[in-house]
Amino acid sequence: MADSRKIIIEIVGNGSTSSSYNKSSVLSDKDNGQESRYDISDFLHPIKTFESKVLSKFLLANYTINNSVNLIKRAATQTIDRYFSLSEDYLNESVYNNAMTALSNVGSVVSSVASGIQIGSVGGAPGMIIGAAIGLTSSLVSLDLQYKSRLSSYYTQLNATNIQTKFTAARMGLLDGGRNTEN
């Protein structure tokens, strides 16, 4: 069974290769004898407006800044990791890792709230408040789930170690079932 639907692209213009785009180009869709015409200039028109140029420059600058910041962060992290690796200062490395995790979590919450405010700004001040509340709530719920997952993993590992210790103590024939050998 053949499909009777036909799409016709009609380009009306003088055939010149100038950069100006002819607004009379249409997309015609014939379906069961009914014809719908769409202006495809929005889809094919190159970026020419002032606002689009400013937006593209802003996006490029933002991309460049983010890449630069990430490069600096990576270099600093590698240097600090090399220091801890060479000095074998595990206690301070743990303190440093906890501080960096806390800073990362705060940055994540702030970023979520800022995104919520930006998205909610369409609705004015109430939208910004609602957006900030949604961003804050979703970020805190995510952090709570991550924390509970890490805690569950820790307790699972701790229980496995305790069971292994009890089994080893029983195999060795220690008195009192290997008392005072659990974590």
Number of C-alpha atoms within 10 A of each C-alpha: 3 4 6 9 10 12 12 11 13 11 13 11 11 7 8 7 7 7 8 10 13 15 14 13 18 18 17 17 17 15 13 9 10 7 11 12 13 12 13 15 15 10 7 10 13 12 11 9 9 9 10 12 12 11 12 13 12 12 12 12 12 12 12 12 12 12 12 12 12 12 12 12 12 12 12 12 12 12 12 14 13 12 13 17 12 9 9 11 11 11 10 11 16 12 11 14 12 12 12 12 12 12 12 12 15 14 12 16 20 16 15 22 23 17 18 22 24 14 16 21 17 12 13 10 12 13 17 21 17 17 24 23 17 18 22 21 15 16 20 17 11 13 15 12 12 12 12 12 11 12 12 12 12 12 11 12 12 14 14 12 14 15 13 13 17 18 14 14 18 14 11 11 11 12 9 9 16 17 10 7 10 14 8
